[in-house]
Amino acid sequence: MFPIGWLTRLRDRWLLRSYVRAGLKLGQDVRVIGKPDFGSEPYLIEIGDHVTMSSNVTFITHDGATWVFRHLPPYLGMQRFGRIVIGDNCFIGANAIIMPGVSIGSNSVVGTGAVVTRSVPANSVVAGVPARYVCSYEQYVERMIPRCRVYPPDVTADRKKLKEVLLSAIPYPAAEETQPAGRSGSAGET
């Protein structure tokens, strides 16, 4: 079978460049994983420095639902557009949706699948539909450090080495224990 991974990466790079030519503003050290959707008004989107956007992030800069009333005489031509601004040092999880008029403050994390309908303050972690505050950036770092390991640069630079190390070092997740039938509530309740 013909490997098409390089072709997909080439397409994604070309699409990103076309969005930049159309006015998308990207800071320094921005990682784009997969193919984000910057919509039909990429010139309304600004992304700061040291930002990662994971796969299939969608930026919506307009509200297409105005279609249902903008044909009526009192609302002829009425539409809603909004800028989207992502601060420095942010991570946007896979399949997140960022709505019009939203800013995400620096040092923030948007969880996978979140729908961000309101602006996110700096130093925040948000998740869910709609996105809600989960914890502070500092709390997130404290929670994650015990779950992380340091891998040498020579391992992370070589995908084959990394695969070997991860397969030998990462344990399988433990199965959840099920509650007996007829029992509800949290563990430890009497």
C-alpha positions in Angstrom: 0.0 0.0 0.0 1.3 3.5 -0.9 2.0 5.6 2.3 0.0 8.9 2.0 1.0 10.4 5.4 3.4 12.8 3.7 0.7 13.8 1.2 -1.7 14.6 4.0 1.0 16.7 5.9 1.7 18.6 2.6 -2.0 19.3 2.1 -2.3 20.5 5.7 0.7 22.8 5.4 -0.7 24.2 2.1 -4.1 24.9 3.7 -2.5 26.6 6.7 -0.5 28.8 4.3 -3.6 29.7 2.4 -5.3 30.7 5.7 -2.3 32.9 6.6 -2.5 34.5 3.1 -6.2 35.2 3.7 -5.3 37.1 7.0 -4.9 34.5 9.8 -2.4 35.9 12.3 -0.1 33.3 13.8 2.5 34.0 16.4 5.9 32.3 16.8 6.3 28.6 17.7 2.7 27.6 16.9 2.1 23.9 16.5 -0.8 22.9 14.3 -1.7 19.2 14.5 -3.8 17.8 11.7 -6.2 20.1 9.9 -8.0 22.9 11.9 -10.9 24.7 10.3 -10.4 28.5 10.4 -13.7 29.1 8.7 -14.6 31.6 6.0 -13.1 34.7 7.8 -9.6 33.6 8.9 -8.6 37.3 9.0 -10.7 37.6 12.2 -8.5 35.1 14.1 -5.3 35.9 16.0 -3.2 33.2 17.6 -0.4 34.1 20.0 3.1 32.6 20.6 3.8 29.0 21.7 0.3 27.7 21.0 -0.7 24.1 20.1 -3.9 23.4 18.3 -4.7 19.7 18.2 -6.6 17.8 15.5 -9.9 19.2 14.1 -10.1 22.4 16.1 -12.9 24.6 14.6 -12.9 28.4 14.7 -16.3 29.9 14.0 -16.2 33.6 13.4 -19.8 34.1 12.4 -23.2 33.0 13.5 -24.9 31.3 10.5 -28.1 30.8 12.4 -29.1 34.4 11.7 -30.2 32.9 8.4 -33.6 32.1 10.0 -34.5 35.8 10.5 -32.2 38.0 8.3 -34.6 37.7 5.3 -37.4 39.3 7.3 -38.0 43.1 6.6 -36.9 44.4 10.1 -33.7 42.3 10.0 -32.7 42.4 6.3 -28.9 41.8 6.0 -28.4 41.4 9.7 -25.4 39.1 10.5 -23.2 38.4 13.5 -19.4 38.2 13.2 -16.8 38.1 16.0 -13.0 38.0 16.4 -11.3 35.1 18.0 -8.0 35.8 19.9 -5.9 33.1 21.5 -3.2 34.3 23.9 0.4 33.0 24.3 1.2 29.6 25.7 -2.1 27.9 25.1 -3.2 24.4 24.2 -6.5 23.8 22.3 -7.5 20.1 22.5 -8.8 17.9 19.6 -12.2 18.7 18.2 -12.7 21.9 20.3 -14.9 24.5 18.8 -14.2 28.2 19.4 -17.2 30.5 18.9 -17.3 34.1 17.6 -16.2 36.9 19.9 -14.2 34.6 22.2 -10.7 35.3 23.6 -8.7 32.7 25.3 -6.2 34.2 27.8 -2.5 33.3 27.9 -1.4 30.1 29.8 -4.8 28.4 29.2 -5.8 24.9 28.2 -9.1 24.1 26.4 -10.0 20.4 26.8 -10.8 18.0 24.0 -14.2 18.4 22.5 -15.0 21.6 24.4 -17.3 24.2 22.9 -16.0 27.6 24.0 -18.9 30.1 23.9 -17.5 32.7 26.3 -14.0 34.2 26.8 -11.6 32.3 29.0 -9.5 34.2 31.5 -5.7 33.8 31.5 -4.2 31.0 33.5 -7.4 28.8 33.2 -8.3 25.3 32.2 -11.7 24.8 30.6 -13.6 21.7 29.3 -17.0 20.5 28.4 -20.1 21.6 26.4 -20.4 24.5 26.9 -16.8 24.9 28.2 -16.6 25.6 32.0 -13.8 26.4 34.3 -12.1 23.3 35.6 -9.0 24.6 37.5 -6.2 27.2 37.3 -3.1 26.7 35.2 -1.1 26.3 38.3 -3.4 23.6 39.7 -3.2 21.8 36.3 0.6 21.8 36.4 0.5 20.4 39.9 -1.9 17.7 38.9 0.0 16.7 35.8 3.6 16.6 37.1 3.1 13.3 39.1 1.6 11.7 35.9 4.5 12.7 33.6 7.9 11.3 32.9 11.0 12.9 31.5 12.1 11.3 28.2 15.6 12.2 26.8 15.6 14.3 23.6 17.3 11.4 21.6 14.3 9.3 22.4 11.6 11.8 21.6 13.3 12.8 18.3 13.3 9.2 17.0 9.7 7.9 16.6 10.9 4.2 16.6 12.8 4.6 19.8 9.9 6.5 21.4 7.6 3.6 20.4 9.9 1.0 22.0 10.2 3.0 25.2 6.5 3.8 25.5 5.4 0.2 24.9 7.8 -1.1 27.5 7.3 1.6 30.1 3.6 2.5 30.0 1.4 0.2 32.1 -2.1 -0.8 31.0 -4.9 1.1 32.7 -6.5 -0.7 35.6 -10.1 -2.0 35.1 -12.8 -0.1 37.0 -14.4 -2.1 39.8 -18.1 -2.4 39.3 -20.7 -1.9 42.1 -22.9 -4.8 43.1 -26.5 -4.6 41.7 -28.9 -2.5 43.6 -26.1 -0.3 45.1 -25.7 3.3 44.2 -23.7 6.3 45.5 -20.0 6.8 45.8 -17.5 4.5 47.4 -17.4 4.7 51.1 -21.1 5.7 51.6 -23.1 3.7 54.1 
